[in-house]
């Protein structure tokens, strides 16, 4: 008796008598986004095929036919010649279906000793490994751009702020190097997660391993993995590596967003500290005078999008029982958008920073306002033997006199200051300039020009 024809021509259709609902096919298909995994899918499939032949699980002749067919499929995908179908669900089934059309039933032997569960986890790890390396390279490019700008502005004076109020004068280069440090930690974070990402799930099969005598160590070596996922159930259901990449991406975007906020403020007419390059700004459709900082604004906005993806991924994973569940299909769109958004933002900043024009005079004028050398006056009194709390109170009274008389600390008469405290001598005037204030901060990591030059030298050595 001939077997009853399957109700579906899907590669898993033998169990089913009814075709899949058309809307279910569209709803469950992932090919419209996981097609970007085709290179990783074919690469892992080729190594898996070679291993099956090495272990005598399939014949060398069958392996040769499969490998030749996979090369053809890869070429078609590279050329954009494959027509994607929702009924084939994902990239794995598209590759296998096309392979079967090319070489016949022998294509089915490729799936021996593996499942789509360990297959997709392997593909995604391979893909994200490359994306992490690209993000690290992008961070380095941003850091190099920051260093180049900072080298030109060691002695450019910027008002350092806390609570968005003038606090103390700093070197602009020192301020820029703060972002250099942030992006350095971002690199460390990505490099730190990479070994955990770079472990191979392939060979775990659906969840319990396989009865075939496979060689996982050989496959891992061929694919450049540093290790193997030790537990088959964890191998197919772990998405910690996706969460870690999303977290690292969210932190990077947070740093870029902070920098964006400052660039937006500094480029406004209210501050007038910098001008962004025309190529990274747009105009207004109604106000011809406008030059809008669209790139920093969009990056600032996209930081929320990446953080949202992290929250979605954390929520998706929090209640899943072992092992694989279809919920995990929802990991790809968020993480793909994370790496695309972060990578694009880094590229924009690396290209934009060198074109920033700094208005030194405006910065210097702002740095001299707001009594930014008041702490220097308090420190001066401390060096005279006055307890800091008392020195703080004396300085506050002098600042109040400046406000009442519309004076600055630098042009307040010495006699007026001495009227508040007789321990103040004429040498106080030497410490109340913004340059003196900056260069007094010689502590390691401080803003003194000499320290900033040392930091620049260290940073250049770090990047090589």
N, C-alpha and C positions, 0 to 999 in steps of 0.2 A: 504494500500500500504506500502510495506517495504521501509524504508529510503534508499537512495542511499549510498552505502558503501563509507566510507571516503577514500580519496586518500592517507592518511597518518595515521599511528597508533599512532601518537604523542598525548600527553595528551591534547594539544591545537588544534588538527587537524580538529575539526568539521567545521570550517569556510572555509577550503581549499579543493579544488578539485584536485589539482595537487601535486604530491610529491615534496619535497624540492630538489633542485639541489644538486647533490652529493658533489660538491666542496663547495657549500654554507654551507652544513652541516659541512664539515671539517673546513671551515673558521670561522664559527660562534660558533662552539663548544668550551666550556670552561672546559670540564670534565678533560682534561689532567692536569689542574692545580688546579681547585677548588675542586677536590676530597679530598684535605686535610681538607676541611671544614666539613667532614661527621660527626664528633663527635658533633660539634656545631649544625649542621642541625638536627640531630636526637634528641639531647637534647631539642632544642627549639620546635621541632615538638611534642615531648612527653608532654611537659608542655602545649603547645597550645591545644593538644587533651584533656588533663585533664581539662583545663579551659572550653572547649566546653561542656564537660559532666557536670561540676559543674553548668554551666549556663543553662542547659537543652536544649542546641542547638543540641546536639546529645545524643543518649541514652547511659547509662552506659555500656550496652552490646556491643554496637558498639565501644565505647572507649576502653573497655577491649581487644577486638579483635585487634584494631589498635595498642595499646601499646605492646601487645605480639608480633605482627608482626614487629614492629619497633625494639624490642629487638633482634629478629632474624636477621633483616637486619644489625643492628649494629655489631652483632657477625660475620656475613659474611664479612663485611667490615674490621673489626679488623683482621680477619684471611686472608685477601687478596683474598677472594674467588669470589668477584664480578668482572664480566667482563665488562669493561667500553665500551660504544658504542657512537660514535659521533652523531648518530641520536637521542639520548636522551639528548644531549646538555650539561647538567650540573648535579651537584650532587643532586639537588632537584628532578629533574625528574628521576634520577636513583633510588633514595630512594623510590619515590612514585610508580614508575613502578614495582619495586621488591616487594613492599608492596602489590600492587594489584595482583601480581602473587601468593603471599602467602595467602591472605585472601579474595580475590575477590573484587567485586565492592564497598564494604563498605570502602575500602581504600580511595575512592574518597571523603569521608566525612571529611577527615583530612584537606583538603584544604579550608574548609568552613571558611569564614571571614578572609582570608589572601590571599596574592598575592606573587608571587616570588619576587616582588619588595621590600616588607617589610621583606620577609623571608631572602633574601640575605644580606640585610643591617644588620639584626639582627645577622645572622651567622658571618658576618665579624667583627662586634663589639665584639662579644663573643670571637672570635679567637684572635683578636688583643689585647684584654684585657689580655689574658693569655700571649701573646708574650711580651707585655709591662712589665708585672711582671717579666718575665724571663730576659729581658734586664736590669731591675733594679738590679736583683740579680747578673747578669754578671758584671755590673759596680762595685758593692760592692766587688766582688771577685778581680777585678783588683785593686781597691783601697787598699784592704788588702795586696795584693802582693807588691804594692808600699810602703806601710807603713813598711812592714817587711824589704825591701831593704834599705829604708831610715834610719831605726833605726841603721843599721850597718855603716852608712856613714855620721853621723852628722858632724864629724870633717875631712871628706875627702874633700879636696879643689879642686874645679873645676873652670876653667876660665869662668866666666859669659860673654856673648857676646851681643853686639848689632851690627846690620849690618854684622853679622858673623865676627866681629873683636873683639879681646880681649878688655873687658871693665872694669870689676871689679871682683875680686875673690869672689866666693860664696861657701857655703856649698853644697855638692852634694845632701844631704838630702833636702835642701831648694829647689833646682831645681826639685827634684822628687815630692815634695809637691805641686809645681805649677800644675803638672798634676793631683794630687789628687784633687785640687780645681776644675779643669776643669771637671773631671768626677763627682764631687759632683754636679756641676751645671747641668750636663747631667741628673743625677738622679732627681733633682728638676724639670727639664723640663718634664721628663716622668711622674712623679707623678702629676705635674700640669695639664697635658692634660688628665690624666686618668678619672677624673670626667666628662669631656665633652664627652669622648669616651664611658663612661659607662651609656649611656641613651638608652632606648629601643625604636626601631621603630615599633616593631611588633604590629599589630592592625591598622596601617595606611592603610593596604590593598594596592591596586594599587596606589592610590594617594589621595583619598577623604575620607578615613575611610570606615566603614562598617555599614549596617543597623542592623546587629545582636547584641544582648545585651552582648557583650564581657566584660571581666574584665581585662583591661590592667594592672591595679595596681597589681593584684594578680600574673599575669604572670611575671611582672617585679621583684617582690619579689622572686619568685621561681627561677628565672634565675640570681639573684644577681645584678640586675641593680640598680643604685642609683636614677634613675629618668626615666621619659618617654619623648620621643620626643613630644613636645606640638602641633606641626602643622603637619598634615598628609602629606602635600606636601613636606615640608622640611624633614620629616622623611625618605622618600624614595629617595630623591635626594641629601641629604647632604653627602659629602665625606670630610668635614673638618677634621674629625678624622683621615682619611687616610693621608691627607696632613700633619697634625701635627706629626704623627708618622714618616712619611718620613723625615720631617724637623729635628726632634730630632735625627733620625738615621744619617742624613747627618752631623749634628754637631758632634755627637760622632765620626764618621769616620774621620772628620776633625782633631779632637784632637788626635785620634790614628795615623793619618797620620803624624802629626807634631812630635809626639814621635818617630814614625818609622824613620823619616828622621834623627833624632838625633842618634838613635841607629845605623843606617847604617853608618853615618859619624864616630861616636865614635868607631865603631868596625873595621874601615878601618886601614890599615897600616900607613896612613898619620896622624891619631890621636892616635890610640893605647890606647884609654881610657878604653875600655871594651872588653870582649869576650863573645859572645852569646853562649848558650848551643848548643852542637852538634845536639841534637834532633830537633832543630828548624832551622837548616841550611842545605844546600846541597853543593855538590862539583861540579867540572867541569868535563865534559866528556873528555877534552883534557889536562887540566892543573892540575896536581895532587896536587899542593900546595894550591889550592883555597878552601876557606870556605866562601860560599856566604850567606848573610843574607836574605834568600828568604822570610821568614815569614814577617818581616817588609816591604820588598819591595812589596809583594803582598797586604798587608793591605794598604800600601800607594796607590797602583794602584786601589784597590777596592773602595777607598774613592770617586774616580771620578765616578765610576759606580753607587754608591748610590746617589750622587748628581745628576747624570743624571736621575735616577728614579724620584727624586723630581721634576725636571724640566718637565719631561714627564707628571706627575700627575697634576701639576699646569696648564700645557697647555691643557690637556684633559678637565679640569673642567671649563676653563675660559669663554667658550661661550655657555654653555648648558642652554637651556630654562627649566623651570619647567614643568613636574616633572622628573620622571625617563626617561633616554635615554640609549640605548644599548651601547653608548660610555663608560658608567661606568663599563662595563665588563672589560675594559682595566685597571682598578685599581688594579686587583688582582696580576697579574704577577709581576709588579713593587714592590708592597708593600710586597709580599711574599719574593722576593729576598732581599729587604731591611732588613727585620727582620732576614732572614737567614744569610746574609752577616755580619750584625752588631753583631749578637749573636755569630757567629763563630769567628769573629775577637776578640771579648772580651774574649772568652774562650782561644784562643791562647795566648793572652797577659797575662792573669792571670796565665797561666801555664809556660810561658816563663820567666817572670820577675824574679822569685826566682832563676833561674839558671844563671843569669848574673854575670860574674866575673869582678870586677872592678880593674883596674891597677892604684892604688893610686899615685904611683910615677910619672907616665906619666902625670896624671892630675895636680899634684902639680907643676911639671916642666913647663907645659904649662901655669898654672895660674900665675907663676912668670914672664913670658915673656910679652912683649907688654906693659910695663909700666902701669899695672893694678892698681897700688897704686897712680897714678898721682892725682886722685880726693882727696885722703887722704892728699897729700901735699897742695893742694889748700884749703882744709878744715882747715888744720893746720894754714895756713896764715890767714884765716878768723877769727880763734880763737885768733889771734894776733891783731885783729882789722882792717885787710885789707879788703876792699870791695871785694865781691866775683869776680866781673868782673876783677878787678886788679889782684887778686890772680890767676885767671884762666890764665891771660896773662903771669904772672911771671912763673907759672908752665910750660906753654907751651915752654917758652924760656929754662927752665932747661931740659925739655925732648929733645929739639933740641940739647943741648950740649951732652946729653947722646948718642943720635944717632950718632953725629959727632965723639965722643970718644969711641964708642962701649962699653958703660957702661949701667948699670941699675940704677934706682933711689936708690936702696939699697947700691950699691957700688960706687956711684959717691962721690968723696971727699967732705966733708962738706965745705971746703974752696971754692970749685968751686960754690956750691949753694949759699954761702954767698956773692960771687962775683956778683951774680945776684940780691940778695936782702939781705941786712944786718939784717933784722928782723928774719932770719932763725937761730936758735940756735941748739946746739947739741941734744936737746930733739927731734928733728925732726926724728932722726933715729928710734926711738921707734914706730913711726906711719907708717913707710914705709915697714913693713913686711906684707905678705899676711894675716897672722893670725890676726895681729892688725887691718888690714883693715876690715876683716870680723867681728870681735868682736866689732868694733866701731859702727856697724850698728844695734843699739839696738832698733830702732823705731819699733813700733808694725807692724808685718808683715815683718820685716827685716831678714837678713841672719845671724846675730850673733848666735853663737852656742846655747846660752841660750834661745834665741827666737825660734830657730828651735826645741829645745827640748820641749818647751811649745806648739808649734804648733803640734808636734807629739802627745803629751798627749791629746790635744783637739781633734785631728783627731781620735784617738783610742776611745775616749768617744763617739764621733759622730757615729762611726760605731757600737759601743756596743760590 
